[in-house]
Amino acid sequence: MLISLDNVAQRYGVLPSVALQQGNTIDLLVLHTASKYNEWTQTDEYKNNKGHTTNELQKMLERTTLKNAKNTGQNKSVFG
């Protein structure tokens, strides 16, 4: 994404002239981080996993599988 003065001004809710006069490089970092986060929230990985990474979901599944195996006396995973 091309970072523009208008985007910075819109993020802070000020006129572009105010952003130009008072802004600094931290404002560009905030805008860049916010735009990358917005892009990520639009991906299928975020939408399908409710923000969890694939590795986090795998660990959650393994914990549940181990807990169920202990409760039922089984040592074998349902998926393995």
PyMOL Python script that loads the backbone (N, CA, C, O; Angstrom):
from pymol import cmd

cmd.read_pdbstr("""\
ATOM      1  N   MET A   1       0.845  -1.186   0.000  1.00  0.00           N
ATOM      2  CA  MET A   1       0.000   0.000   0.000  1.00  0.00           C
ATOM      3  C   MET A   1       0.881   1.236   0.000  1.00  0.00           C
ATOM      4  O   MET A   1       1.884   1.307   0.710  1.00  0.00           O
ATOM      5  N   LEU A   2       0.501   2.175  -0.781  1.00  0.00           N
ATOM      6  CA  LEU A   2       1.222   3.434  -0.841  1.00  0.00           C
ATOM      7  C   LEU A   2       0.721   4.314   0.302  1.00  0.00           C
ATOM      8  O   LEU A   2      -0.463   4.644   0.375  1.00  0.00           O
ATOM      9  N   ILE A   3       1.623   4.683   1.177  1.00  0.00           N
ATOM     10  CA  ILE A   3       1.254   5.513   2.324  1.00  0.00           C
ATOM     11  C   ILE A   3       1.158   6.953   1.858  1.00  0.00           C
ATOM     12  O   ILE A   3       2.084   7.486   1.246  1.00  0.00           O
ATOM     13  N   SER A   4       0.036   7.571   2.152  1.00  0.00           N
ATOM     14  CA  SER A   4      -0.153   8.951   1.708  1.00  0.00           C
ATOM     15  C   SER A   4      -0.495   9.846   2.889  1.00  0.00           C
ATOM     16  O   SER A   4      -0.900   9.385   3.957  1.00  0.00           O
ATOM     17  N   LEU A   5      -0.323  11.101   2.666  1.00  0.00           N
ATOM     18  CA  LEU A   5      -0.641  12.093   3.686  1.00  0.00           C
ATOM     19  C   LEU A   5      -2.120  12.030   4.054  1.00  0.00           C
ATOM     20  O   LEU A   5      -2.486  12.220   5.214  1.00  0.00           O
ATOM     21  N   ASP A   6      -2.951  11.768   3.081  1.00  0.00           N
ATOM     22  CA  ASP A   6      -4.383  11.671   3.339  1.00  0.00           C
ATOM     23  C   ASP A   6      -4.707  10.498   4.271  1.00  0.00           C
ATOM     24  O   ASP A   6      -5.561  10.614   5.149  1.00  0.00           O
ATOM     25  N   ASN A   7      -4.016   9.364   4.071  1.00  0.00           N
ATOM     26  CA  ASN A   7      -4.249   8.211   4.947  1.00  0.00           C
ATOM     27  C   ASN A   7      -3.858   8.521   6.386  1.00  0.00           C
ATOM     28  O   ASN A   7      -4.577   8.161   7.319  1.00  0.00           O
ATOM     29  N   VAL A   8      -2.726   9.184   6.567  1.00  0.00           N
ATOM     30  CA  VAL A   8      -2.280   9.548   7.920  1.00  0.00           C
ATOM     31  C   VAL A   8      -3.299  10.492   8.556  1.00  0.00           C
ATOM     32  O   VAL A   8      -3.681  10.315   9.713  1.00  0.00           O
ATOM     33  N   ALA A   9      -3.727  11.478   7.806  1.00  0.00           N
ATOM     34  CA  ALA A   9      -4.695  12.446   8.334  1.00  0.00           C
ATOM     35  C   ALA A   9      -6.016  11.763   8.676  1.00  0.00           C
ATOM     36  O   ALA A   9      -6.629  12.063   9.700  1.00  0.00           O
ATOM     37  N   GLN A  10      -6.444  10.860   7.830  1.00  0.00           N
ATOM     38  CA  GLN A  10      -7.699  10.153   8.087  1.00  0.00           C
ATOM     39  C   GLN A  10      -7.586   9.284   9.336  1.00  0.00           C
ATOM     40  O   GLN A  10      -8.528   9.237  10.127  1.00  0.00           O
ATOM     41  N   ARG A  11      -6.464   8.595   9.538  1.00  0.00           N
ATOM     42  CA  ARG A  11      -6.251   7.749  10.708  1.00  0.00           C
ATOM     43  C   ARG A  11      -6.387   8.558  11.994  1.00  0.00           C
ATOM     44  O   ARG A  11      -6.975   8.090  12.969  1.00  0.00           O
ATOM     45  N   TYR A  12      -5.830   9.796  11.994  1.00  0.00           N
ATOM     46  CA  TYR A  12      -5.857  10.623  13.196  1.00  0.00           C
ATOM     47  C   TYR A  12      -7.052  11.570  13.255  1.00  0.00           C
ATOM     48  O   TYR A  12      -7.254  12.246  14.264  1.00  0.00           O
ATOM     49  N   GLY A  13      -7.838  11.627  12.196  1.00  0.00           N
ATOM     50  CA  GLY A  13      -9.019  12.470  12.187  1.00  0.00           C
ATOM     51  C   GLY A  13      -8.696  13.958  12.153  1.00  0.00           C
ATOM     52  O   GLY A  13      -9.383  14.769  12.775  1.00  0.00           O
ATOM     53  N   VAL A  14      -7.639  14.307  11.417  1.00  0.00           N
ATOM     54  CA  VAL A  14      -7.263  15.720  11.274  1.00  0.00           C
ATOM     55  C   VAL A  14      -7.162  16.053   9.791  1.00  0.00           C
ATOM     56  O   VAL A  14      -7.178  15.168   8.935  1.00  0.00           O
ATOM     57  N   LEU A  15      -7.059  17.335   9.509  1.00  0.00           N
ATOM     58  CA  LEU A  15      -6.862  17.763   8.130  1.00  0.00           C
ATOM     59  C   LEU A  15      -5.449  17.397   7.681  1.00  0.00           C
ATOM     60  O   LEU A  15      -4.531  17.354   8.499  1.00  0.00           O
ATOM     61  N   PRO A  16      -5.270  17.132   6.384  1.00  0.00           N
ATOM     62  CA  PRO A  16      -3.933  16.812   5.889  1.00  0.00           C
ATOM     63  C   PRO A  16      -2.892  17.891   6.196  1.00  0.00           C
ATOM     64  O   PRO A  16      -1.724  17.575   6.420  1.00  0.00           O
ATOM     65  N   SER A  17      -3.300  19.145   6.207  1.00  0.00           N
ATOM     66  CA  SER A  17      -2.355  20.220   6.520  1.00  0.00           C
ATOM     67  C   SER A  17      -1.862  20.112   7.966  1.00  0.00           C
ATOM     68  O   SER A  17      -0.698  20.402   8.242  1.00  0.00           O
ATOM     69  N   VAL A  18      -2.728  19.702   8.884  1.00  0.00           N
ATOM     70  CA  VAL A  18      -2.336  19.525  10.285  1.00  0.00           C
ATOM     71  C   VAL A  18      -1.396  18.317  10.404  1.00  0.00           C
ATOM     72  O   VAL A  18      -0.401  18.371  11.127  1.00  0.00           O
ATOM     73  N   ALA A  19      -1.711  17.242   9.702  1.00  0.00           N
ATOM     74  CA  ALA A  19      -0.854  16.058   9.728  1.00  0.00           C
ATOM     75  C   ALA A  19       0.530  16.380   9.162  1.00  0.00           C
ATOM     76  O   ALA A  19       1.541  15.902   9.677  1.00  0.00           O
ATOM     77  N   LEU A  20       0.573  17.184   8.113  1.00  0.00           N
ATOM     78  CA  LEU A  20       1.852  17.572   7.523  1.00  0.00           C
ATOM     79  C   LEU A  20       2.655  18.441   8.475  1.00  0.00           C
ATOM     80  O   LEU A  20       3.871  18.285   8.584  1.00  0.00           O
ATOM     81  N   GLN A  21       1.990  19.351   9.162  1.00  0.00           N
ATOM     82  CA  GLN A  21       2.665  20.269  10.065  1.00  0.00           C
ATOM     83  C   GLN A  21       3.140  19.571  11.345  1.00  0.00           C
ATOM     84  O   GLN A  21       4.245  19.841  11.816  1.00  0.00           O
ATOM     85  N   GLN A  22       2.333  18.690  11.902  1.00  0.00           N
ATOM     86  CA  GLN A  22       2.638  18.118  13.206  1.00  0.00           C
ATOM     87  C   GLN A  22       3.099  16.655  13.168  1.00  0.00           C
ATOM     88  O   GLN A  22       3.551  16.126  14.184  1.00  0.00           O
ATOM     89  N   GLY A  23       2.990  16.015  12.032  1.00  0.00           N
ATOM     90  CA  GLY A  23       3.306  14.594  11.952  1.00  0.00           C
ATOM     91  C   GLY A  23       4.797  14.308  11.982  1.00  0.00           C
ATOM     92  O   GLY A  23       5.616  15.192  11.732  1.00  0.00           O
ATOM     93  N   ASN A  24       5.147  13.042  12.296  1.00  0.00           N
ATOM     94  CA  ASN A  24       6.532  12.599  12.242  1.00  0.00           C
ATOM     95  C   ASN A  24       6.574  11.144  11.770  1.00  0.00           C
ATOM     96  O   ASN A  24       5.552  10.606  11.344  1.00  0.00           O
ATOM     97  N   THR A  25       7.737  10.507  11.842  1.00  0.00           N
ATOM     98  CA  THR A  25       7.866   9.159  11.299  1.00  0.00           C
ATOM     99  C   THR A  25       7.088   8.108  12.100  1.00  0.00           C
ATOM    100  O   THR A  25       6.722   7.072  11.546  1.00  0.00           O
ATOM    101  N   ILE A  26       6.833   8.346  13.361  1.00  0.00           N
ATOM    102  CA  ILE A  26       6.046   7.380  14.142  1.00  0.00           C
ATOM    103  C   ILE A  26       4.631   7.275  13.578  1.00  0.00           C
ATOM    104  O   ILE A  26       4.013   6.213  13.645  1.00  0.00           O
ATOM    105  N   ASP A  27       4.129   8.346  13.036  1.00  0.00           N
ATOM    106  CA  ASP A  27       2.804   8.322  12.419  1.00  0.00           C
ATOM    107  C   ASP A  27       2.786   7.386  11.214  1.00  0.00           C
ATOM    108  O   ASP A  27       1.795   6.697  10.972  1.00  0.00           O
ATOM    109  N   LEU A  28       3.877   7.364  10.466  1.00  0.00           N
ATOM    110  CA  LEU A  28       3.968   6.459   9.323  1.00  0.00           C
ATOM    111  C   LEU A  28       4.034   5.006   9.782  1.00  0.00           C
ATOM    112  O   LEU A  28       3.451   4.128   9.146  1.00  0.00           O
ATOM    113  N   LEU A  29       4.731   4.749  10.870  1.00  0.00           N
ATOM    114  CA  LEU A  29       4.800   3.390  11.412  1.00  0.00           C
ATOM    115  C   LEU A  29       3.431   2.923  11.906  1.00  0.00           C
ATOM    116  O   LEU A  29       3.047   1.773  11.690  1.00  0.00           O
ATOM    117  N   VAL A  30       2.701   3.813  12.564  1.00  0.00           N
ATOM    118  CA  VAL A  30       1.354   3.474  13.043  1.00  0.00           C
ATOM    119  C   VAL A  30       0.455   3.161  11.859  1.00  0.00           C
ATOM    120  O   VAL A  30      -0.288   2.180  11.886  1.00  0.00           O
ATOM    121  N   LEU A  31       0.517   3.982  10.826  1.00  0.00           N
ATOM    122  CA  LEU A  31      -0.322   3.763   9.648  1.00  0.00           C
ATOM    123  C   LEU A  31       0.041   2.451   8.958  1.00  0.00           C
ATOM    124  O   LEU A  31      -0.844   1.699   8.549  1.00  0.00           O
ATOM    125  N   HIS A  32       1.320   2.177   8.830  1.00  0.00           N
ATOM    126  CA  HIS A  32       1.763   0.944   8.175  1.00  0.00           C
ATOM    127  C   HIS A  32       1.310  -0.285   8.962  1.00  0.00           C
ATOM    128  O   HIS A  32       0.819  -1.249   8.374  1.00  0.00           O
ATOM    129  N   THR A  33       1.469  -0.260  10.272  1.00  0.00           N
ATOM    130  CA  THR A  33       1.051  -1.379  11.113  1.00  0.00           C
ATOM    131  C   THR A  33      -0.461  -1.588  11.037  1.00  0.00           C
ATOM    132  O   THR A  33      -0.931  -2.721  10.929  1.00  0.00           O
ATOM    133  N   ALA A  34      -1.206  -0.508  11.093  1.00  0.00           N
ATOM    134  CA  ALA A  34      -2.665  -0.607  11.025  1.00  0.00           C
ATOM    135  C   ALA A  34      -3.119  -1.154   9.677  1.00  0.00           C
ATOM    136  O   ALA A  34      -4.054  -1.953   9.622  1.00  0.00           O
ATOM    137  N   SER A  35      -2.479  -0.743   8.603  1.00  0.00           N
ATOM    138  CA  SER A  35      -2.882  -1.225   7.279  1.00  0.00           C
ATOM    139  C   SER A  35      -2.550  -2.708   7.119  1.00  0.00           C
ATOM    140  O   SER A  35      -3.331  -3.450   6.524  1.00  0.00           O
ATOM    141  N   LYS A  36      -1.405  -3.152   7.641  1.00  0.00           N
ATOM    142  CA  LYS A  36      -1.053  -4.573   7.569  1.00  0.00           C
ATOM    143  C   LYS A  36      -2.022  -5.419   8.399  1.00  0.00           C
ATOM    144  O   LYS A  36      -2.402  -6.516   7.989  1.00  0.00           O
ATOM    145  N   TYR A  37      -2.418  -4.907   9.567  1.00  0.00           N
ATOM    146  CA  TYR A  37      -3.387  -5.622  10.404  1.00  0.00           C
ATOM    147  C   TYR A  37      -4.726  -5.733   9.677  1.00  0.00           C
ATOM    148  O   TYR A  37      -5.352  -6.793   9.685  1.00  0.00           O
ATOM    149  N   ASN A  38      -5.159  -4.653   9.058  1.00  0.00           N
ATOM    150  CA  ASN A  38      -6.423  -4.679   8.319  1.00  0.00           C
ATOM    151  C   ASN A  38      -6.360  -5.663   7.159  1.00  0.00           C
ATOM    152  O   ASN A  38      -7.336  -6.363   6.889  1.00  0.00           O
ATOM    153  N   GLU A  39      -5.225  -5.724   6.470  1.00  0.00           N
ATOM    154  CA  GLU A  39      -5.059  -6.691   5.385  1.00  0.00           C
ATOM    155  C   GLU A  39      -5.141  -8.113   5.928  1.00  0.00           C
ATOM    156  O   GLU A  39      -5.782  -8.973   5.324  1.00  0.00           O
ATOM    157  N   TRP A  40      -4.494  -8.363   7.067  1.00  0.00           N
ATOM    158  CA  TRP A  40      -4.489  -9.702   7.644  1.00  0.00           C
ATOM    159  C   TRP A  40      -5.876 -10.143   8.076  1.00  0.00           C
ATOM    160  O   TRP A  40      -6.239 -11.308   7.918  1.00  0.00           O
ATOM    161  N   THR A  41      -6.655  -9.212   8.622  1.00  0.00           N
ATOM    162  CA  THR A  41      -8.003  -9.584   9.068  1.00  0.00           C
ATOM    163  C   THR A  41      -8.922  -9.918   7.901  1.00  0.00           C
ATOM    164  O   THR A  41      -9.992 -10.489   8.109  1.00  0.00           O
ATOM    165  N   GLN A  42      -8.533  -9.579   6.695  1.00  0.00           N
ATOM    166  CA  GLN A  42      -9.329  -9.895   5.514  1.00  0.00           C
ATOM    167  C   GLN A  42      -8.943 -11.233   4.889  1.00  0.00           C
ATOM    168  O   GLN A  42      -9.596 -11.678   3.945  1.00  0.00           O
ATOM    169  N   THR A  43      -7.898 -11.881   5.397  1.00  0.00           N
ATOM    170  CA  THR A  43      -7.458 -13.156   4.832  1.00  0.00           C
ATOM    171  C   THR A  43      -8.360 -14.288   5.306  1.00  0.00           C
ATOM    172  O   THR A  43      -9.044 -14.178   6.323  1.00  0.00           O
ATOM    173  N   ASP A  44      -8.345 -15.375   4.546  1.00  0.00           N
ATOM    174  CA  ASP A  44      -9.141 -16.547   4.911  1.00  0.00           C
ATOM    175  C   ASP A  44      -8.644 -17.180   6.197  1.00  0.00           C
ATOM    176  O   ASP A  44      -9.442 -17.701   6.977  1.00  0.00           O
ATOM    177  N   GLU A  45      -7.324 -17.145   6.435  1.00  0.00           N
ATOM    178  CA  GLU A  45      -6.778 -17.737   7.664  1.00  0.00           C
ATOM    179  C   GLU A  45      -7.380 -17.065   8.888  1.00  0.00           C
ATOM    180  O   GLU A  45      -7.755 -17.746   9.842  1.00  0.00           O
ATOM    181  N   TYR A  46      -7.477 -15.754   8.877  1.00  0.00           N
ATOM    182  CA  TYR A  46      -8.046 -15.031  10.021  1.00  0.00           C
ATOM    183  C   TYR A  46      -9.542 -15.309  10.138  1.00  0.00           C
ATOM    184  O   TYR A  46     -10.038 -15.593  11.228  1.00  0.00           O
ATOM    185  N   LYS A  47     -10.254 -15.231   9.031  1.00  0.00           N
ATOM    186  CA  LYS A  47     -11.704 -15.404   9.070  1.00  0.00           C
ATOM    187  C   LYS A  47     -12.101 -16.813   9.500  1.00  0.00           C
ATOM    188  O   LYS A  47     -13.048 -16.978  10.270  1.00  0.00           O
ATOM    189  N   ASN A  48     -11.394 -17.827   9.014  1.00  0.00           N
ATOM    190  CA  ASN A  48     -11.755 -19.212   9.327  1.00  0.00           C
ATOM    191  C   ASN A  48     -11.291 -19.644  10.708  1.00  0.00           C
ATOM    192  O   ASN A  48     -11.911 -20.512  11.323  1.00  0.00           O
ATOM    193  N   ASN A  49     -10.222 -19.060  11.200  1.00  0.00           N
ATOM    194  CA  ASN A  49      -9.631 -19.499  12.455  1.00  0.00           C
ATOM    195  C   ASN A  49      -9.867 -18.524  13.603  1.00  0.00           C
ATOM    196  O   ASN A  49      -9.320 -18.710  14.690  1.00  0.00           O
ATOM    197  N   LYS A  50     -10.655 -17.508  13.382  1.00  0.00           N
ATOM    198  CA  LYS A  50     -10.967 -16.499  14.400  1.00  0.00           C
ATOM    199  C   LYS A  50      -9.702 -15.886  15.014  1.00  0.00           C
ATOM    200  O   LYS A  50      -9.648 -15.616  16.214  1.00  0.00           O
ATOM    201  N   GLY A  51      -8.687 -15.674  14.167  1.00  0.00           N
ATOM    202  CA  GLY A  51      -7.475 -15.013  14.610  1.00  0.00           C
ATOM    203  C   GLY A  51      -6.382 -15.931  15.098  1.00  0.00           C
ATOM    204  O   GLY A  51      -5.266 -15.474  15.345  1.00  0.00           O
ATOM    205  N   HIS A  52      -6.670 -17.234  15.249  1.00  0.00           N
ATOM    206  CA  HIS A  52      -5.656 -18.177  15.705  1.00  0.00           C
ATOM    207  C   HIS A  52      -4.821 -18.649  14.519  1.00  0.00           C
ATOM    208  O   HIS A  52      -5.338 -18.809  13.413  1.00  0.00           O
ATOM    209  N   THR A  53      -3.540 -18.869  14.750  1.00  0.00           N
ATOM    210  CA  THR A  53      -2.695 -19.424  13.703  1.00  0.00           C
ATOM    211  C   THR A  53      -2.945 -20.925  13.606  1.00  0.00           C
ATOM    212  O   THR A  53      -3.547 -21.526  14.496  1.00  0.00           O
ATOM    213  N   THR A  54      -2.480 -21.512  12.525  1.00  0.00           N
ATOM    214  CA  THR A  54      -2.641 -22.944  12.331  1.00  0.00           C
ATOM    215  C   THR A  54      -1.939 -23.722  13.432  1.00  0.00           C
ATOM    216  O   THR A  54      -2.463 -24.726  13.914  1.00  0.00           O
ATOM    217  N   ASN A  55      -0.753 -23.266  13.834  1.00  0.00           N
ATOM    218  CA  ASN A  55      -0.027 -23.949  14.911  1.00  0.00           C
ATOM    219  C   ASN A  55      -0.792 -23.893  16.226  1.00  0.00           C
ATOM    220  O   ASN A  55      -0.841 -24.887  16.950  1.00  0.00           O
ATOM    221  N   GLU A  56      -1.390 -22.749  16.547  1.00  0.00           N
ATOM    222  CA  GLU A  56      -2.180 -22.636  17.778  1.00  0.00           C
ATOM    223  C   GLU A  56      -3.368 -23.581  17.751  1.00  0.00           C
ATOM    224  O   GLU A  56      -3.677 -24.223  18.755  1.00  0.00           O
ATOM    225  N   LEU A  57      -4.039 -23.671  16.599  1.00  0.00           N
ATOM    226  CA  LEU A  57      -5.186 -24.564  16.469  1.00  0.00           C
ATOM    227  C   LEU A  57      -4.762 -26.021  16.614  1.00  0.00           C
ATOM    228  O   LEU A  57      -5.476 -26.817  17.224  1.00  0.00           O
ATOM    229  N   GLN A  58      -3.597 -26.378  16.053  1.00  0.00           N
ATOM    230  CA  GLN A  58      -3.095 -27.748  16.173  1.00  0.00           C
ATOM    231  C   GLN A  58      -2.814 -28.101  17.633  1.00  0.00           C
ATOM    232  O   GLN A  58      -3.152 -29.195  18.085  1.00  0.00           O
ATOM    233  N   LYS A  59      -2.192 -27.172  18.373  1.00  0.00           N
ATOM    234  CA  LYS A  59      -1.906 -27.409  19.785  1.00  0.00           C
ATOM    235  C   LYS A  59      -3.197 -27.564  20.590  1.00  0.00           C
ATOM    236  O   LYS A  59      -3.279 -28.404  21.486  1.00  0.00           O
ATOM    237  N   MET A  60      -4.209 -26.744  20.264  1.00  0.00           N
ATOM    238  CA  MET A  60      -5.496 -26.851  20.957  1.00  0.00           C
ATOM    239  C   MET A  60      -6.119 -28.221  20.705  1.00  0.00           C
ATOM    240  O   MET A  60      -6.675 -28.834  21.617  1.00  0.00           O
ATOM    241  N   LEU A  61      -6.022 -28.698  19.464  1.00  0.00           N
ATOM    242  CA  LEU A  61      -6.567 -29.996  19.114  1.00  0.00           C
ATOM    243  C   LEU A  61      -5.836 -31.115  19.852  1.00  0.00           C
ATOM    244  O   LEU A  61      -6.463 -32.049  20.352  1.00  0.00           O
ATOM    245  N   GLU A  62      -4.508 -31.015  19.917  1.00  0.00           N
ATOM    246  CA  GLU A  62      -3.720 -32.037  20.623  1.00  0.00           C
ATOM    247  C   GLU A  62      -4.052 -32.075  22.110  1.00  0.00           C
ATOM    248  O   GLU A  62      -4.169 -33.155  22.688  1.00  0.00           O
ATOM    249  N   ARG A  63      -4.206 -30.904  22.737  1.00  0.00           N
ATOM    250  CA  ARG A  63      -4.565 -30.872  24.161  1.00  0.00           C
ATOM    251  C   ARG A  63      -5.921 -31.532  24.390  1.00  0.00           C
ATOM    252  O   ARG A  63      -6.093 -32.288  25.346  1.00  0.00           O
ATOM    253  N   THR A  64      -6.867 -31.252  23.527  1.00  0.00           N
ATOM    254  CA  THR A  64      -8.204 -31.833  23.667  1.00  0.00           C
ATOM    255  C   THR A  64      -8.163 -33.336  23.456  1.00  0.00           C
ATOM    256  O   THR A  64      -8.812 -34.086  24.186  1.00  0.00           O
ATOM    257  N   THR A  65      -7.406 -33.779  22.466  1.00  0.00           N
ATOM    258  CA  THR A  65      -7.289 -35.201  22.184  1.00  0.00           C
ATOM    259  C   THR A  65      -6.644 -35.933  23.356  1.00  0.00           C
ATOM    260  O   THR A  65      -7.110 -37.004  23.744  1.00  0.00           O
ATOM    261  N   LEU A  66      -5.575 -35.367  23.926  1.00  0.00           N
ATOM    262  CA  LEU A  66      -4.920 -35.999  25.069  1.00  0.00           C
ATOM    263  C   LEU A  66      -5.836 -36.043  26.287  1.00  0.00           C
ATOM    264  O   LEU A  66      -5.863 -37.030  27.022  1.00  0.00           O
ATOM    265  N   LYS A  67      -6.582 -34.965  26.491  1.00  0.00           N
ATOM    266  CA  LYS A  67      -7.507 -34.911  27.629  1.00  0.00           C
ATOM    267  C   LYS A  67      -8.597 -35.974  27.474  1.00  0.00           C
ATOM    268  O   LYS A  67      -8.954 -36.648  28.440  1.00  0.00           O
ATOM    269  N   ASN A  68      -9.118 -36.119  26.265  1.00  0.00           N
ATOM    270  CA  ASN A  68     -10.155 -37.127  26.025  1.00  0.00           C
ATOM    271  C   ASN A  68      -9.602 -38.534  26.179  1.00  0.00           C
ATOM    272  O   ASN A  68     -10.294 -39.420  26.679  1.00  0.00           O
ATOM    273  N   ALA A  69      -8.348 -38.751  25.750  1.00  0.00           N
ATOM    274  CA  ALA A  69      -7.736 -40.080  25.877  1.00  0.00           C
ATOM    275  C   ALA A  69      -7.561 -40.442  27.341  1.00  0.00           C
ATOM    276  O   ALA A  69      -7.762 -41.597  27.715  1.00  0.00           O
ATOM    277  N   LYS A  70      -7.195 -39.489  28.167  1.00  0.00           N
ATOM    278  CA  LYS A  70      -7.036 -39.754  29.601  1.00  0.00           C
ATOM    279  C   LYS A  70      -8.379 -40.068  30.247  1.00  0.00           C
ATOM    280  O   LYS A  70      -8.469 -40.948  31.103  1.00  0.00           O
ATOM    281  N   ASN A  71      -9.420 -39.349  29.839  1.00  0.00           N
ATOM    282  CA  ASN A  71     -10.742 -39.557  30.430  1.00  0.00           C
ATOM    283  C   ASN A  71     -11.362 -40.894  30.036  1.00  0.00           C
ATOM    284  O   ASN A  71     -12.117 -41.480  30.812  1.00  0.00           O
ATOM    285  N   THR A  72     -11.050 -41.376  28.838  1.00  0.00           N
ATOM    286  CA  THR A  72     -11.647 -42.626  28.372  1.00  0.00           C
ATOM    287  C   THR A  72     -10.725 -43.814  28.541  1.00  0.00           C
ATOM    288  O   THR A  72     -11.132 -44.945  28.277  1.00  0.00           O
ATOM    289  N   GLY A  73      -9.479 -43.589  28.980  1.00  0.00           N
ATOM    290  CA  GLY A  73      -8.539 -44.681  29.175  1.00  0.00           C
ATOM    291  C   GLY A  73      -7.828 -45.103  27.906  1.00  0.00           C
ATOM    292  O   GLY A  73      -7.102 -46.098  27.911  1.00  0.00           O
ATOM    293  N   GLN A  74      -8.019 -44.371  26.815  1.00  0.00           N
ATOM    294  CA  GLN A  74      -7.373 -44.698  25.561  1.00  0.00           C
ATOM    295  C   GLN A  74      -6.039 -43.975  25.470  1.00  0.00           C
ATOM    296  O   GLN A  74      -5.893 -42.864  25.978  1.00  0.00           O
ATOM    297  N   ASN A  75      -5.083 -44.598  24.834  1.00  0.00           N
ATOM    298  CA  ASN A  75      -3.784 -43.971  24.633  1.00  0.00           C
ATOM    299  C   ASN A  75      -3.571 -43.557  23.182  1.00  0.00           C
ATOM    300  O   ASN A  75      -2.623 -42.835  22.877  1.00  0.00           O
ATOM    301  N   LYS A  76      -4.435 -44.002  22.298  1.00  0.00           N
ATOM    302  CA  LYS A  76      -4.268 -43.712  20.882  1.00  0.00           C
ATOM    303  C   LYS A  76      -5.094 -42.482  20.500  1.00  0.00           C
ATOM    304  O   LYS A  76      -6.233 -42.323  20.939  1.00  0.00           O
ATOM    305  N   SER A  77      -4.508 -41.629  19.688  1.00  0.00           N
ATOM    306  CA  SER A  77      -5.202 -40.446  19.218  1.00  0.00           C
ATOM    307  C   SER A  77      -6.294 -40.827  18.231  1.00  0.00           C
ATOM    308  O   SER A  77      -6.161 -41.802  17.493  1.00  0.00           O
ATOM    309  N   VAL A  78      -7.351 -40.070  18.223  1.00  0.00           N
ATOM    310  CA  VAL A  78      -8.442 -40.292  17.290  1.00  0.00           C
ATOM    311  C   VAL A  78      -7.966 -40.043  15.867  1.00  0.00           C
ATOM    312  O   VAL A  78      -8.468 -40.670  14.934  1.00  0.00           O
ATOM    313  N   PHE A  79      -7.009 -39.138  15.682  1.00  0.00           N
ATOM    314  CA  PHE A  79      -6.539 -38.743  14.365  1.00  0.00           C
ATOM    315  C   PHE A  79      -5.271 -39.473  13.946  1.00  0.00           C
ATOM    316  O   PHE A  79      -4.778 -39.228  12.845  1.00  0.00           O
ATOM    317  N   GLY A  80      -4.723 -40.352  14.765  1.00  0.00           N
ATOM    318  CA  GLY A  80      -3.436 -40.959  14.430  1.00  0.00           C
ATOM    319  C   GLY A  80      -3.501 -42.388  14.452  1.00  0.00           C
ATOM    320  O   GLY A  80      -2.499 -43.055  14.193  1.00  0.00           O
TER     321      GLY A  80
END
""", "prot")
cmd.dss("prot")
cmd.show_as("cartoon", "prot")
cmd.util.cbc("prot")
cmd.orient("prot")
